[in-house]
Amino acid sequence: MTMHLHCFGESGNSYKAALALELSGLDWEPVWVDFFNGAARTPEYAALNPMGEAPVLVDGDTRITQSGVIQSYITEKTGKFGGTTPEENREILRWVLWDNHKLSSQAGMLRFLMNFLAPEKRPEQVIAFTQGRLKAAYTVLDTHLTSRDFIVGRNVTNADLSCCGYLYYPEPFGFDRADWPNIDRWLDRLADTPGWKHPYDLMPGSPADRA
């Protein structure tokens, strides 16, 4: 049975789930959520996800929200992207939670403020503050990757698929790969994984579609 991921290309959190599905080899299809025109605020979407967020994975009678939970479900079904020991699994979870709190949450908001909000509405002080917080997060990740190919263990795990969520996007939000050589090498390494796709190639919806 084909799984359906309700998502949109501009969403880094959707990308985390979509990339995990694509690399897992599971049978899935994206379903576009017209987020910028209010699709996630409709009664129909509220019935799918009362939180009004993307992504949402529908697998038969199973419906799952939140990218980290979707990644965990994919691991349950395939055995991929998990650790080889209980200790590694705890470490993967630690990085997924760190990403959700320190990296993706800040990057997603900053990218929206700098690129998708009307210029006259962009709060410059908030943007500067968030860039400072993100610099601290980039430092943590770049330092951790100094002598590692992947965040945990020797292969791609949900830690990698979570932390990379916003870092392939071309829109400016205070992240330049050249400033973070270890992150840069890690992103290249992930992109060399068979089946990898850029978010705008993997999911429907991009700024160009709304231009």
VMD Tcl script that draws the C-alpha trace (Angstrom):
set ca {
  {0.00 0.00 0.00}
  {1.31 3.43 -0.96}
  {1.87 5.81 1.93}
  {1.01 9.49 1.51}
  {2.97 12.33 3.03}
  {1.12 15.62 3.27}
  {3.92 18.13 2.82}
  {5.22 21.12 0.88}
  {8.60 21.83 -0.61}
  {9.40 24.93 1.42}
  {9.05 23.03 4.70}
  {12.25 21.73 6.24}
  {10.28 19.61 8.67}
  {8.43 18.02 5.76}
  {11.79 17.40 4.11}
  {13.02 15.42 7.12}
  {10.15 12.97 6.69}
  {10.19 12.95 2.88}
  {13.93 12.29 2.73}
  {13.63 9.42 5.21}
  {10.84 7.90 3.13}
  {12.78 8.31 -0.12}
  {16.00 6.81 1.25}
  {14.13 3.97 2.96}
  {12.80 2.55 -0.30}
  {9.21 2.50 0.99}
  {6.36 3.12 -1.46}
  {5.17 6.67 -0.87}
  {3.76 9.72 -2.60}
  {3.76 13.40 -1.61}
  {0.47 15.24 -1.23}
  {0.90 18.99 -1.59}
  {-0.26 21.20 1.26}
  {-0.82 24.73 -0.08}
  {0.46 26.13 3.18}
  {1.00 29.72 2.08}
  {-2.61 30.02 0.92}
  {-4.00 28.73 4.19}
  {-4.59 25.06 3.37}
  {-3.34 23.95 6.80}
  {-5.94 26.17 8.50}
  {-9.00 24.64 6.85}
  {-11.48 22.39 8.69}
  {-10.54 19.56 6.32}
  {-6.88 19.78 7.28}
  {-7.73 20.17 10.97}
  {-9.45 16.79 10.72}
  {-6.17 15.38 9.37}
  {-3.95 17.19 11.88}
  {-5.54 19.36 14.59}
  {-2.11 20.97 15.13}
  {-2.37 22.52 11.67}
  {1.16 21.53 10.71}
  {2.97 19.59 8.01}
  {4.10 16.91 7.56}
  {1.42 14.29 8.10}
  {2.03 10.67 7.10}
  {-0.96 8.49 6.24}
  {-0.29 4.75 5.99}
  {-3.61 2.96 5.66}
  {-5.41 3.49 8.95}
  {-2.28 4.89 10.58}
  {-1.86 8.67 10.70}
  {1.29 10.22 12.15}
  {2.32 13.84 12.66}
  {5.64 15.45 13.67}
  {8.70 14.67 11.56}
  {10.63 12.94 14.33}
  {7.77 10.52 14.99}
  {7.42 9.84 11.26}
  {11.14 9.09 11.07}
  {10.79 6.71 14.02}
  {7.87 4.96 12.30}
  {9.95 4.49 9.15}
  {12.69 2.94 11.27}
  {10.13 0.59 12.86}
  {8.97 -0.56 9.42}
  {12.35 -0.88 7.74}
  {15.04 -1.15 10.40}
  {16.86 1.74 8.70}
  {18.22 4.95 10.22}
  {18.40 3.61 13.76}
  {21.39 2.77 15.89}
  {23.11 -0.56 16.34}
  {22.98 -0.45 20.15}
  {20.63 0.99 22.78}
  {23.28 3.61 23.49}
  {23.32 4.71 19.86}
  {19.53 4.87 19.77}
  {19.53 7.15 22.79}
  {22.17 9.31 21.15}
  {20.11 9.55 17.96}
  {17.09 10.64 19.99}
  {19.23 13.19 21.82}
  {20.26 14.81 18.54}
  {16.72 14.73 17.11}
  {15.45 16.54 20.20}
  {18.36 18.99 20.09}
  {17.67 19.72 16.44}
  {13.97 20.31 17.05}
  {14.72 22.74 19.88}
  {17.98 24.42 18.93}
  {18.49 24.13 15.18}
  {15.45 23.53 13.00}
  {13.03 25.56 15.11}
  {15.31 28.58 14.88}
  {16.31 28.05 11.23}
  {12.73 27.57 10.09}
  {11.51 30.72 11.78}
  {14.48 32.80 10.60}
  {14.16 31.59 7.02}
  {10.47 32.53 7.04}
  {11.12 35.98 8.50}
  {13.92 36.74 6.02}
  {12.35 35.33 2.85}
  {8.62 34.73 3.05}
  {7.45 37.66 5.14}
  {6.85 40.98 3.39}
  {10.01 43.15 3.66}
  {8.23 45.91 5.57}
  {7.12 43.38 8.20}
  {10.51 41.81 8.87}
  {11.54 42.35 12.52}
  {15.24 43.17 12.25}
  {15.97 42.81 15.97}
  {14.34 39.39 16.09}
  {16.27 38.37 12.97}
  {19.59 39.47 14.50}
  {18.83 37.72 17.79}
  {17.86 34.46 16.08}
  {20.95 34.53 13.87}
  {23.03 34.68 17.04}
  {21.24 31.65 18.48}
  {21.71 29.76 15.24}
  {25.41 30.54 15.15}
  {25.73 28.82 18.51}
  {23.86 25.79 17.18}
  {26.00 25.62 14.04}
  {29.10 25.72 16.25}
  {27.86 22.74 18.27}
  {27.11 20.69 15.15}
  {30.28 21.68 13.27}
  {32.46 20.83 16.28}
  {30.74 17.48 16.74}
  {31.38 16.61 13.08}
  {35.10 17.43 13.25}
  {36.19 13.79 13.07}
  {32.92 12.10 12.12}
  {31.26 11.15 8.86}
  {27.80 11.09 10.44}
  {26.31 12.46 13.64}
  {25.90 9.04 15.30}
  {27.68 5.85 14.29}
  {29.00 5.04 10.84}
  {25.88 5.38 8.73}
  {22.99 7.76 8.06}
  {20.56 7.85 10.97}
  {17.55 9.88 11.96}
  {19.95 12.27 13.68}
  {21.38 13.23 10.29}
  {17.99 13.31 8.57}
  {16.65 15.62 11.26}
  {19.57 18.02 11.56}
  {19.96 18.50 7.80}
  {16.33 19.50 7.35}
  {16.83 23.21 6.66}
  {20.46 23.28 5.59}
  {20.08 22.50 1.87}
  {17.70 25.37 1.15}
  {19.04 28.14 -1.11}
  {17.22 31.06 0.52}
  {19.45 33.20 2.78}
  {18.89 32.84 6.51}
  {22.30 33.41 8.01}
  {23.82 30.06 7.07}
  {26.75 29.87 4.67}
  {28.17 26.38 4.26}
  {31.62 27.79 3.59}
  {31.72 29.12 7.15}
  {31.21 25.63 8.60}
  {33.58 23.20 6.84}
  {32.62 20.12 8.83}
  {28.91 20.70 8.26}
  {29.67 21.35 4.60}
  {31.45 18.01 4.19}
  {28.68 16.23 6.09}
  {25.98 17.72 3.83}
  {27.94 16.64 0.76}
  {28.27 13.16 2.22}
  {24.51 12.93 2.83}
  {23.82 14.21 -0.69}
  {25.98 11.36 -2.05}
  {23.61 8.80 -0.50}
  {21.84 6.85 -3.27}
  {18.32 8.22 -3.65}
  {19.03 11.62 -2.08}
  {17.06 14.52 -3.54}
  {16.98 18.24 -2.88}
  {13.80 19.35 -1.07}
  {12.46 21.22 -4.09}
  {12.95 18.09 -6.23}
  {11.48 15.74 -3.66}
  {8.28 17.59 -2.71}
  {5.81 19.80 -4.56}
  {5.88 23.51 -3.84}
  {8.68 26.08 -4.04}
  {9.07 29.88 -4.02}
  {9.37 29.75 -7.81}
  {5.84 28.36 -7.99}
  {4.53 31.38 -6.10}
  {6.59 33.99 -7.94}
}
mol new
graphics top color blue
foreach p $ca { graphics top sphere $p radius 0.5 }
foreach p [lrange $ca 0 end-1] q [lrange $ca 1 end] { graphics top cylinder $p $q radius 0.2 }
display resetview
